[in-house]
Amino acid sequence: MARNKVKLAFISDESKRRAAYNKRKNNVIKKVTELTTLCDVPACALNLLMFEYLRNNNVSDNSTAEELKGLDKVVGKMLKEVDNKINTLD
């Protein structure tokens, strides 16, 4: 039985959006694992848990640049950790 084509558009219902996010996030992780296993290559997926960060830091659509700098700081920290891990493997 054929599946219906999903219309790619913003999901306005937060609970449905969160469910779609989690489902797609898990699919990405599965694909990275398959790539690593099948092709014997190191692979990783960088996933920032946007819902967790936004909820914990009260970030809204009207956020200021100062509030969004925290998000940039988190991503920068994650990239530094990855770089340090790569350097230890060399």
N, C-alpha and C positions, 0 to 999 in steps of 0.2 A: 504494500500500500504506500503510495507516494505521500510525502509530507507537504504541508502547505509552506509556501515561501514566506519567510519572516520579513516583514517590512522594517527596514533599519531606520528607526527614528527614536528620538528621546522618549524614554518611558517616564511619564509624569507621576505615576503612582509609586511612592517610595518603596513600599514593600515588594512590589513586582520588580522594580529596578534593582533592589538589593538581591533578590532571588536570581535574576538574570546575571548579575555581576558574579555571584558566587558560582553559578553553573559554568559560565564561560571561563572564570579563573581556574576552576578545577580541570576544564578541558585543556587549557594552555599547559598546566603542570603535567597532565597526562602526555601531551604531545612532546614536551621536552624530555620526559622520561623515555618515551619510545625512541626519540632521536638518539639519545645517549646509548640505549641498549642496541638498537639496530645498526647504527653506524660507528659505534665505538669512538665517539667524540665527546669531549667535555662540553656540556651545555648548561646554561642556567637561565632562569626567567626572573627578572626583577619585577616584583609586584608590590606596588605601594597600596596599602589598604586604605583607600580613599575614604570609605565610609567611616572607618574607625577614627582616622585622623580628623576628619571634618566634624564628627560628632563630639569627640573629646576636646576639640579646640574651638568649638562654637563658631566655625567658619560658615558664612552664608554667601549667597550670590552678591551681597553688597559689601563683601570683605574689602578691607583696605590693603594697600601694598605691605604694610607692616605685618598684618596677620598672615599674609601669604608667604612672607619670608621664612616663617617657621617650616612651611612645607618644603621650601628649597633647602633648608638646613637638614631636614630628614633625608632627602634624596642625596645630598652631598655626603652625609655620614655613611649611607649605605654604599655609595660608590667608593669611598675611601676604604671601607672594610673589604670590599671585593678586590681592590687594588693591592691591599696588604696581603690578602690570601694568595693572590697570583704571584706576588714577589716571594713569598715563602716557598712556593712550589718550584720556582726556577732554580 
